Every structure is written in structure tokens, then in C-alpha cells.
């Protein structure tokens, strides 16, 4: 499935390690939010005011405990719809 076709509630996977840049609420700068391959659920899609033509995806990634973490904004190239080896 193409990232652009995702709907809220769809499962996604981190394409790469996602590290907090310090602007993500609940995650101090440098914190590993999701390791590559981590499963998450799409909450919503939207646009940053600074980049109105670029879509981003609000995702909650699964923690080791199985609980979902805080919502994180991701660019399309940071996500996959399937686990990649």
C-alpha cells in the first residue's frame, strides 16, 4: 500500500530509527522514539504551516511494553506500510 493511501487506524512501521529533535512533546532531544521496524498506528494526516504542500503523518508507535507512545509527526519517507528486512 502507498503511504498516501493510508487512513487513520492503519498500521505503519518506522522505516528508520526515529529520534526526537527536542520539539516532540513527551520526548526529550536525542530520545529514540521508535527503532526501525517498530509498529505504529496512524492517528491522522496533516500539513505543517511552513510546508503546506507536504503531508505529514501523526503516528503513535508501540513501546516495548505494548502500550502506544505519544503521538509523533512523521514525514512519508520515515514510514513503511510493511516490515522490511
Residue pairs with C-beta under 8 A, 6 or more apart in sequence:
1 10
1 81
2 81
3 12
3 57
3 76
3 79
3 80
3 81
4 55
4 76
6 12
6 42
6 45
6 57
6 81
7 42
8 42
8 43
8 44
8 45
9 41
9 42
10 41
10 42
10 81
11 39
11 40
11 41
11 42
11 81
12 39
12 40
12 41
12 42
12 57
12 59
12 79
12 80
12 81
13 37
13 38
13 39
13 40
13 79
13 80
13 81
13 82
13 83
13 84
14 34
14 35
14 36
14 37
14 38
14 40
14 61
14 74
14 78
14 79
14 80
15 36
15 77
15 78
15 79
15 80
15 84
16 36
16 78
17 32
17 34
17 35
17 36
18 32
18 33
18 34
18 38
18 61
18 72
18 74
18 78
19 30
19 31
19 32
19 33
20 27
20 28
20 29
20 30
20 31
20 33
21 29
22 28
22 29
22 30
24 33
24 70
24 72
24 73
25 70
26 69
26 70
27 33
27 70
27 72
33 61
33 69
33 72
34 40
34 61
34 69
34 72
37 83
37 84
38 61
38 62
39 61
39 62
39 83
40 59
40 60
40 61
40 62
40 68
40 79
41 59
41 60
41 68
42 57
42 58
42 59
43 58
43 59
43 60
43 71
44 57
44 58
45 55
45 56
45 57
45 58
46 55
46 56
46 58
46 73
47 53
47 54
47 55
47 56
48 54
48 56
48 73
54 75
55 76
56 73
56 74
56 75
56 76
57 73
57 74
57 75
57 76
57 79
58 71
58 72
58 73
58 74
59 71
59 72
59 73
59 74
59 79
60 68
60 69
60 70
60 71
60 72
61 68
61 69
61 72
62 68
62 69
63 69
